[in-house]
Amino acid sequence: MESEKPSFEPFRLFSSSGSGLFDQPEPPLPPPPPCVEVLPSQISQSVKYTVEPVELGGLTLLKGRVSTQDVFTLSNSDLVPGKYEGGLKLWEGSLDLVKALSSEVQNGHLSFAGKRVLELGCGHGLPGIFACLEGAAAIHFQDFNAEVLQCLTIPNVNANVPSFQPPALQETKCDKGAEIRFFCWGLASGQSPDAQYDIILMAETVYSISTLQHLYELIKKCITRPHGVVYLAAKKHYFGVGGGTRRFLSVVEKDGVLVSSMVAEVADGSSNVREVWKLSFK
């Protein structure tokens, strides 16, 4: 029996004339770090890591907690452009994305079984961990900072996927055969592993205006055609920094290659309105 199609309509921001509301010059970024692989054997042994459960609508995952001061010698900082991109904080969008993915799986709109998955801007890595638990064949985690991967992402994978016992090899596998790897690079660099992915996941990655076009080009480079999909969770607007889902979707629509549809909207009063969107090929 065919699964029920989502009731949300595709998003349209541009008129047929192609004139966009948000076409403005972007400020330059500092040079991004090069693309490097972080091996699970490089997990930090010097930073204190504690773990606690997080409830996600009937699903319980484990999340770590580490001190930003201990890792980056920064206190009370969510973001330092060019140095630290907030990966140690558990952002609401990451939780929204896991809940949305779980709902998509339950409704028959999505299956991770046998799929290759990339989580961009992973931080805690909970969406990628969910994909692993749902039977993905490969899960690659990306973050701006190698320290985030070493101190938080890899320990979180270890905590949630007990069968993940990484050897000091280029590739790592859990006992179900899933390939789990970790990469560090700046989204604005245009770099990525030489791989294609069936599903790309990203939460809270569209806050910076300057990275939006780079991020979109990276997605097009990495996603498989014609059936690859992208799930994006973020705030509708990031006040003070200019980004947000609508600004990113304006880039997507202007290009005309992918179509977007809303999966979920969260207006719980804890922050700006948050959204989860699905991108797919036309």
Short mmCIF file of the C-alpha atoms (twelve columns), coordinates in Angstrom:
data_MODEL
# 
_entry.id   MODEL 
# 
loop_
_atom_site.group_PDB 
_atom_site.id 
_atom_site.type_symbol 
_atom_site.label_atom_id 
_atom_site.label_alt_id 
_atom_site.label_comp_id 
_atom_site.label_asym_id 
_atom_site.label_seq_id 
_atom_site.Cartn_x 
_atom_site.Cartn_y 
_atom_site.Cartn_z 
_atom_site.pdbx_PDB_model_num 
ATOM 1   C CA . MET A 1   0.000  0.000  0.000   1 
ATOM 2   C CA . GLU A 2   1.385  3.388  -0.940  1 
ATOM 3   C CA . SER A 3   2.292  5.681  1.924   1 
ATOM 4   C CA . GLU A 4   0.281  8.803  2.484   1 
ATOM 5   C CA . LYS A 5   1.819  11.930 0.995   1 
ATOM 6   C CA . PRO A 6   2.621  14.869 3.298   1 
ATOM 7   C CA . SER A 7   -0.053 17.550 3.307   1 
ATOM 8   C CA . PHE A 8   2.383  20.482 3.179   1 
ATOM 9   C CA . GLU A 9   2.715  22.420 -0.059  1 
ATOM 10  C CA . PRO A 10  6.113  23.122 -1.675  1 
ATOM 11  C CA . PHE A 11  7.653  26.417 -0.592  1 
ATOM 12  C CA . ARG A 12  7.772  29.251 -3.140  1 
ATOM 13  C CA . LEU A 13  9.616  32.494 -2.452  1 
ATOM 14  C CA . PHE A 14  10.589 33.632 -5.945  1 
ATOM 15  C CA . SER A 15  8.244  34.884 -8.617  1 
ATOM 16  C CA . SER A 16  8.581  33.874 -12.256 1 
ATOM 17  C CA . SER A 17  10.636 37.005 -12.860 1 
ATOM 18  C CA . GLY A 18  13.437 35.491 -10.727 1 
ATOM 19  C CA . SER A 19  13.703 38.574 -8.501  1 
ATOM 20  C CA . GLY A 20  14.422 37.513 -4.937  1 
ATOM 21  C CA . LEU A 21  13.555 39.243 -1.726  1 
ATOM 22  C CA . PHE A 22  16.913 38.359 -0.173  1 
ATOM 23  C CA . ASP A 23  19.412 38.984 -2.997  1 
ATOM 24  C CA . GLN A 24  22.077 40.898 -1.086  1 
ATOM 25  C CA . PRO A 25  25.902 40.849 -1.057  1 
ATOM 26  C CA . GLU A 26  27.444 38.460 1.475   1 
ATOM 27  C CA . PRO A 27  30.350 39.475 3.734   1 
ATOM 28  C CA . PRO A 28  33.596 37.509 3.269   1 
ATOM 29  C CA . LEU A 29  34.395 34.577 5.537   1 
ATOM 30  C CA . PRO A 30  37.747 33.710 7.127   1 
ATOM 31  C CA . PRO A 31  39.555 30.849 5.349   1 
ATOM 32  C CA . PRO A 32  37.864 27.544 6.293   1 
ATOM 33  C CA . PRO A 33  39.836 24.598 7.658   1 
ATOM 34  C CA . PRO A 34  40.835 21.840 5.204   1 
ATOM 35  C CA . CYS A 35  38.920 18.558 5.024   1 
ATOM 36  C CA . VAL A 36  40.423 15.904 7.296   1 
ATOM 37  C CA . GLU A 37  39.168 12.602 8.662   1 
ATOM 38  C CA . VAL A 38  39.086 12.174 12.434  1 
ATOM 39  C CA . LEU A 39  39.558 8.562  13.478  1 
ATOM 40  C CA . PRO A 40  37.572 7.136  16.393  1 
ATOM 41  C CA . SER A 41  40.880 6.230  18.001  1 
ATOM 42  C CA . GLN A 42  41.527 9.988  18.307  1 
ATOM 43  C CA . ILE A 43  38.764 10.359 20.898  1 
ATOM 44  C CA . SER A 44  39.731 12.849 23.609  1 
ATOM 45  C CA . GLN A 45  41.017 11.352 26.847  1 
ATOM 46  C CA . SER A 46  41.622 14.674 28.612  1 
ATOM 47  C CA . VAL A 47  38.185 16.363 28.552  1 
ATOM 48  C CA . LYS A 48  35.525 15.335 31.064  1 
ATOM 49  C CA . TYR A 49  32.518 13.779 29.315  1 
ATOM 50  C CA . THR A 50  29.273 13.058 31.139  1 
ATOM 51  C CA . VAL A 51  26.187 11.482 29.616  1 
ATOM 52  C CA . GLU A 52  22.472 11.977 30.207  1 
ATOM 53  C CA . PRO A 53  19.272 10.778 28.509  1 
ATOM 54  C CA . VAL A 54  17.166 12.958 26.245  1 
ATOM 55  C CA . GLU A 55  13.529 12.048 25.591  1 
ATOM 56  C CA . LEU A 56  12.308 12.560 22.046  1 
ATOM 57  C CA . GLY A 57  8.639  11.667 21.888  1 
ATOM 58  C CA . GLY A 58  8.871  8.003  22.854  1 
ATOM 59  C CA . LEU A 59  12.495 7.660  21.772  1 
ATOM 60  C CA . THR A 60  15.341 7.933  24.266  1 
ATOM 61  C CA . LEU A 61  18.870 8.772  23.138  1 
ATOM 62  C CA . LEU A 62  21.954 9.568  25.189  1 
ATOM 63  C CA . LYS A 63  23.714 12.902 24.855  1 
ATOM 64  C CA . GLY A 64  27.033 13.961 26.251  1 
ATOM 65  C CA . ARG A 65  28.004 17.116 28.042  1 
ATOM 66  C CA . VAL A 66  31.445 18.710 27.903  1 
ATOM 67  C CA . SER A 67  32.723 22.120 28.924  1 
ATOM 68  C CA . THR A 68  33.352 24.704 26.206  1 
ATOM 69  C CA . GLN A 69  35.943 26.188 28.530  1 
ATOM 70  C CA . ASP A 70  37.800 22.875 28.749  1 
ATOM 71  C CA . VAL A 71  37.739 22.245 24.991  1 
ATOM 72  C CA . PHE A 72  38.198 25.715 23.481  1 
ATOM 73  C CA . THR A 73  39.102 27.907 26.481  1 
ATOM 74  C CA . LEU A 74  35.884 29.798 25.750  1 
ATOM 75  C CA . SER A 75  33.238 30.571 28.358  1 
ATOM 76  C CA . ASN A 76  29.570 31.299 27.658  1 
ATOM 77  C CA . SER A 77  30.127 31.342 23.881  1 
ATOM 78  C CA . ASP A 78  27.773 29.722 21.381  1 
ATOM 79  C CA . LEU A 79  29.708 30.906 18.350  1 
ATOM 80  C CA . VAL A 80  33.083 32.408 17.467  1 
ATOM 81  C CA . PRO A 81  33.263 32.793 13.662  1 
ATOM 82  C CA . GLY A 82  36.226 31.013 12.149  1 
ATOM 83  C CA . LYS A 83  37.123 29.289 15.425  1 
ATOM 84  C CA . TYR A 84  34.115 27.623 17.015  1 
ATOM 85  C CA . GLU A 85  30.715 27.069 15.390  1 
ATOM 86  C CA . GLY A 86  28.654 26.002 18.408  1 
ATOM 87  C CA . GLY A 87  29.071 22.243 18.034  1 
ATOM 88  C CA . LEU A 88  29.229 21.507 21.778  1 
ATOM 89  C CA . LYS A 89  25.756 22.908 22.412  1 
ATOM 90  C CA . LEU A 90  22.666 20.766 21.868  1 
ATOM 91  C CA . TRP A 91  20.532 23.017 19.670  1 
ATOM 92  C CA . GLU A 92  16.749 22.670 19.487  1 
ATOM 93  C CA . GLY A 93  16.878 21.973 15.754  1 
ATOM 94  C CA . SER A 94  18.776 18.738 16.316  1 
ATOM 95  C CA . LEU A 95  15.990 17.439 18.557  1 
ATOM 96  C CA . ASP A 96  13.326 18.684 16.140  1 
ATOM 97  C CA . LEU A 97  15.075 16.820 13.327  1 
ATOM 98  C CA . VAL A 98  15.228 13.500 15.201  1 
ATOM 99  C CA . LYS A 99  11.524 13.759 16.064  1 
ATOM 100 C CA . ALA A 100 10.652 14.586 12.452  1 
ATOM 101 C CA . LEU A 101 12.759 11.725 11.105  1 
ATOM 102 C CA . SER A 102 11.133 9.302  13.542  1 
ATOM 103 C CA . SER A 103 7.703  10.465 12.385  1 
ATOM 104 C CA . GLU A 104 8.698  10.157 8.723   1 
ATOM 105 C CA . VAL A 105 9.879  6.583  9.313   1 
ATOM 106 C CA . GLN A 106 6.723  5.634  11.225  1 
ATOM 107 C CA . ASN A 107 4.510  7.121  8.494   1 
ATOM 108 C CA . GLY A 108 6.321  5.236  5.742   1 
ATOM 109 C CA . HIS A 109 7.724  8.373  4.102   1 
ATOM 110 C CA . LEU A 110 11.364 7.510  4.856   1 
ATOM 111 C CA . SER A 111 13.576 4.461  5.313   1 
ATOM 112 C CA . PHE A 112 17.222 4.479  6.369   1 
ATOM 113 C CA . ALA A 113 17.721 0.760  5.742   1 
ATOM 114 C CA . GLY A 114 20.772 0.235  3.545   1 
ATOM 115 C CA . LYS A 115 21.172 3.976  2.870   1 
ATOM 116 C CA . ARG A 116 24.293 6.140  2.892   1 
ATOM 117 C CA . VAL A 117 23.808 9.111  5.220   1 
ATOM 118 C CA . LEU A 118 25.758 12.338 5.794   1 
ATOM 119 C CA . GLU A 119 25.088 14.592 8.782   1 
ATOM 120 C CA . LEU A 120 26.426 18.104 8.190   1 
ATOM 121 C CA . GLY A 121 27.285 20.292 11.187  1 
ATOM 122 C CA . CYS A 122 26.691 17.266 13.388  1 
ATOM 123 C CA . GLY A 123 27.731 18.483 16.864  1 
ATOM 124 C CA . HIS A 124 26.139 15.893 19.163  1 
ATOM 125 C CA . GLY A 125 25.301 13.782 16.123  1 
ATOM 126 C CA . LEU A 126 21.862 12.658 17.329  1 
ATOM 127 C CA . PRO A 127 20.194 12.646 13.872  1 
ATOM 128 C CA . GLY A 128 23.071 10.581 12.453  1 
ATOM 129 C CA . ILE A 129 22.913 8.249  15.446  1 
ATOM 130 C CA . PHE A 130 19.187 7.802  14.827  1 
ATOM 131 C CA . ALA A 131 19.966 6.897  11.206  1 
ATOM 132 C CA . CYS A 132 22.467 4.303  12.423  1 
ATOM 133 C CA . LEU A 133 19.932 2.754  14.787  1 
ATOM 134 C CA . GLU A 134 17.430 2.640  11.902  1 
ATOM 135 C CA . GLY A 135 19.745 0.474  9.789   1 
ATOM 136 C CA . ALA A 136 21.706 2.893  7.595   1 
ATOM 137 C CA . ALA A 137 24.556 1.222  5.726   1 
ATOM 138 C CA . ALA A 138 26.936 4.167  6.176   1 
ATOM 139 C CA . ILE A 139 26.835 7.247  8.383   1 
ATOM 140 C CA . HIS A 140 29.386 10.010 7.961   1 
ATOM 141 C CA . PHE A 141 29.470 12.808 10.537  1 
ATOM 142 C CA . GLN A 142 30.848 16.270 9.646   1 
ATOM 143 C CA . ASP A 143 31.627 19.196 11.909  1 
ATOM 144 C CA . PHE A 144 33.621 22.413 11.619  1 
ATOM 145 C CA . ASN A 145 35.787 21.524 14.620  1 
ATOM 146 C CA . ALA A 146 37.827 18.339 15.031  1 
ATOM 147 C CA . GLU A 147 37.627 18.931 18.790  1 
ATOM 148 C CA . VAL A 148 33.836 18.583 18.688  1 
ATOM 149 C CA . LEU A 149 34.167 15.211 16.969  1 
ATOM 150 C CA . GLN A 150 36.855 14.017 19.390  1 
ATOM 151 C CA . CYS A 151 35.250 15.250 22.603  1 
ATOM 152 C CA . LEU A 152 31.531 14.852 21.893  1 
ATOM 153 C CA . THR A 153 30.384 13.218 18.633  1 
ATOM 154 C CA . ILE A 154 32.491 10.060 18.854  1 
ATOM 155 C CA . PRO A 155 31.688 9.549  22.574  1 
ATOM 156 C CA . ASN A 156 27.980 10.031 21.791  1 
ATOM 157 C CA . VAL A 157 28.135 7.369  19.068  1 
ATOM 158 C CA . ASN A 158 29.894 5.058  21.514  1 
ATOM 159 C CA . ALA A 159 27.172 5.681  24.134  1 
ATOM 160 C CA . ASN A 160 24.223 5.114  21.783  1 
ATOM 161 C CA . VAL A 161 25.625 2.341  19.591  1 
ATOM 162 C CA . PRO A 162 27.211 -0.145 22.018  1 
ATOM 163 C CA . SER A 163 28.260 -2.449 19.167  1 
ATOM 164 C CA . PHE A 164 30.425 0.327  17.724  1 
ATOM 165 C CA . GLN A 165 33.942 -0.743 18.642  1 
ATOM 166 C CA . PRO A 166 36.199 1.313  16.375  1 
ATOM 167 C CA . PRO A 167 39.594 -0.057 15.438  1 
ATOM 168 C CA . ALA A 168 42.366 2.365  14.502  1 
ATOM 169 C CA . LEU A 169 41.520 2.075  10.829  1 
ATOM 170 C CA . GLN A 170 40.393 4.382  8.048   1 
ATOM 171 C CA . GLU A 171 36.924 2.818  8.195   1 
ATOM 172 C CA . THR A 172 34.975 1.803  11.282  1 
ATOM 173 C CA . LYS A 173 32.009 -0.521 11.532  1 
ATOM 174 C CA . CYS A 174 29.534 -1.607 14.163  1 
ATOM 175 C CA . ASP A 175 28.517 -5.250 14.367  1 
ATOM 176 C CA . LYS A 176 25.540 -4.613 12.064  1 
ATOM 177 C CA . GLY A 177 28.019 -3.719 9.339   1 
ATOM 178 C CA . ALA A 178 27.330 0.026  9.238   1 
ATOM 179 C CA . GLU A 179 30.292 2.175  8.231   1 
ATOM 180 C CA . ILE A 180 30.711 5.079  10.660  1 
ATOM 181 C CA . ARG A 181 33.241 7.806  9.887   1 
ATOM 182 C CA . PHE A 182 33.962 11.342 11.069  1 
ATOM 183 C CA . PHE A 183 35.145 14.329 9.026   1 
ATOM 184 C CA . CYS A 184 36.143 17.881 9.843   1 
ATOM 185 C CA . TRP A 185 35.910 20.732 7.358   1 
ATOM 186 C CA . GLY A 186 34.341 24.148 6.920   1 
ATOM 187 C CA . LEU A 187 31.054 24.165 5.008   1 
ATOM 188 C CA . ALA A 188 32.255 27.197 3.045   1 
ATOM 189 C CA . SER A 189 35.322 25.340 1.749   1 
ATOM 190 C CA . GLY A 190 33.420 23.317 -0.853  1 
ATOM 191 C CA . GLN A 191 35.356 20.255 0.310   1 
ATOM 192 C CA . SER A 192 33.819 16.899 1.185   1 
ATOM 193 C CA . PRO A 193 34.640 13.203 1.203   1 
ATOM 194 C CA . ASP A 194 34.653 11.724 -2.287  1 
ATOM 195 C CA . ALA A 195 31.281 10.078 -1.721  1 
ATOM 196 C CA . GLN A 196 27.620 10.252 -2.619  1 
ATOM 197 C CA . TYR A 197 24.801 10.054 -0.092  1 
ATOM 198 C CA . ASP A 198 21.176 8.946  -0.265  1 
ATOM 199 C CA . ILE A 199 20.179 11.112 2.700   1 
ATOM 200 C CA . ILE A 200 21.759 14.324 4.019   1 
ATOM 201 C CA . LEU A 201 20.780 15.570 7.470   1 
ATOM 202 C CA . MET A 202 21.522 18.998 8.910   1 
ATOM 203 C CA . ALA A 203 20.301 20.979 11.890  1 
ATOM 204 C CA . GLU A 204 21.009 24.633 12.672  1 
ATOM 205 C CA . THR A 205 23.461 24.993 9.761   1 
ATOM 206 C CA . VAL A 206 21.813 27.909 7.915   1 
ATOM 207 C CA . TYR A 207 22.348 30.717 10.424  1 
ATOM 208 C CA . SER A 208 25.159 32.440 8.495   1 
ATOM 209 C CA . ILE A 209 24.238 34.272 5.300   1 
ATOM 210 C CA . SER A 210 27.773 33.897 3.967   1 
ATOM 211 C CA . THR A 211 27.676 30.081 3.961   1 
ATOM 212 C CA . LEU A 212 24.250 29.502 2.396   1 
ATOM 213 C CA . GLN A 213 25.325 29.308 -1.246  1 
ATOM 214 C CA . HIS A 214 28.368 27.182 -0.352  1 
ATOM 215 C CA . LEU A 215 26.191 24.859 1.703   1 
ATOM 216 C CA . TYR A 216 23.705 24.455 -1.129  1 
ATOM 217 C CA . GLU A 217 26.439 23.675 -3.657  1 
ATOM 218 C CA . LEU A 218 27.891 21.109 -1.261  1 
ATOM 219 C CA . ILE A 219 24.502 19.411 -0.968  1 
ATOM 220 C CA . LYS A 220 24.148 19.191 -4.746  1 
ATOM 221 C CA . LYS A 221 27.650 17.764 -4.995  1 
ATOM 222 C CA . CYS A 222 27.060 15.065 -2.384  1 
ATOM 223 C CA . ILE A 223 23.446 13.953 -2.884  1 
ATOM 224 C CA . THR A 224 22.618 10.994 -5.125  1 
ATOM 225 C CA . ARG A 225 20.376 11.589 -8.121  1 
ATOM 226 C CA . PRO A 226 17.502 11.292 -8.712  1 
ATOM 227 C CA . HIS A 227 16.194 9.889  -5.411  1 
ATOM 228 C CA . GLY A 228 18.437 11.513 -2.789  1 
ATOM 229 C CA . VAL A 229 16.775 13.646 -0.106  1 
ATOM 230 C CA . VAL A 230 17.863 16.308 2.375   1 
ATOM 231 C CA . TYR A 231 16.270 16.971 5.761   1 
ATOM 232 C CA . LEU A 232 16.949 20.420 7.210   1 
ATOM 233 C CA . ALA A 233 15.955 21.648 10.671  1 
ATOM 234 C CA . ALA A 234 16.557 25.252 11.681  1 
ATOM 235 C CA . LYS A 235 14.962 28.447 12.876  1 
ATOM 236 C CA . LYS A 236 12.785 30.323 10.435  1 
ATOM 237 C CA . HIS A 237 14.907 33.422 11.073  1 
ATOM 238 C CA . TYR A 238 18.131 33.912 13.024  1 
ATOM 239 C CA . PHE A 239 17.758 37.445 14.264  1 
ATOM 240 C CA . GLY A 240 21.029 39.339 14.423  1 
ATOM 241 C CA . VAL A 241 22.933 37.112 11.988  1 
ATOM 242 C CA . GLY A 242 20.522 37.141 9.050   1 
ATOM 243 C CA . GLY A 243 20.195 33.479 8.136   1 
ATOM 244 C CA . GLY A 244 17.329 31.044 8.552   1 
ATOM 245 C CA . THR A 245 15.310 28.438 6.692   1 
ATOM 246 C CA . ARG A 246 13.533 30.939 4.450   1 
ATOM 247 C CA . ARG A 247 16.741 32.612 3.407   1 
ATOM 248 C CA . PHE A 248 18.297 29.240 2.561   1 
ATOM 249 C CA . LEU A 249 15.199 28.119 0.693   1 
ATOM 250 C CA . SER A 250 15.439 31.248 -1.425  1 
ATOM 251 C CA . VAL A 251 18.822 29.965 -2.647  1 
ATOM 252 C CA . VAL A 252 17.330 26.544 -3.344  1 
ATOM 253 C CA . GLU A 253 14.367 27.886 -5.279  1 
ATOM 254 C CA . LYS A 254 16.426 30.319 -7.309  1 
ATOM 255 C CA . ASP A 255 18.557 27.429 -8.598  1 
ATOM 256 C CA . GLY A 256 15.484 25.398 -9.527  1 
ATOM 257 C CA . VAL A 257 17.060 21.943 -9.178  1 
ATOM 258 C CA . LEU A 258 15.535 20.864 -5.850  1 
ATOM 259 C CA . VAL A 259 12.014 21.271 -4.540  1 
ATOM 260 C CA . SER A 260 11.274 21.885 -0.863  1 
ATOM 261 C CA . SER A 261 8.335  20.875 1.314   1 
ATOM 262 C CA . MET A 262 7.728  21.500 4.998   1 
ATOM 263 C CA . VAL A 263 7.739  18.476 7.279   1 
ATOM 264 C CA . ALA A 264 7.165  20.160 10.652  1 
ATOM 265 C CA . GLU A 265 6.811  23.548 12.317  1 
ATOM 266 C CA . VAL A 266 7.596  24.144 15.988  1 
ATOM 267 C CA . ALA A 267 6.313  27.257 17.733  1 
ATOM 268 C CA . ASP A 268 6.641  26.329 21.409  1 
ATOM 269 C CA . GLY A 269 7.735  29.738 22.645  1 
ATOM 270 C CA . SER A 270 11.198 28.510 23.699  1 
ATOM 271 C CA . SER A 271 12.864 30.228 20.721  1 
ATOM 272 C CA . ASN A 272 12.087 31.692 17.314  1 
ATOM 273 C CA . VAL A 273 9.762  29.603 15.161  1 
ATOM 274 C CA . ARG A 274 11.599 26.448 14.081  1 
ATOM 275 C CA . GLU A 275 10.981 24.352 10.969  1 
ATOM 276 C CA . VAL A 276 11.940 21.034 9.407   1 
ATOM 277 C CA . TRP A 277 12.087 20.907 5.599   1 
ATOM 278 C CA . LYS A 278 12.632 18.145 3.070   1 
ATOM 279 C CA . LEU A 279 14.510 18.811 -0.180  1 
ATOM 280 C CA . SER A 280 14.322 16.455 -3.152  1 
ATOM 281 C CA . PHE A 281 14.952 16.517 -6.885  1 
ATOM 282 C CA . LYS A 282 12.160 17.770 -9.114  1 
# 
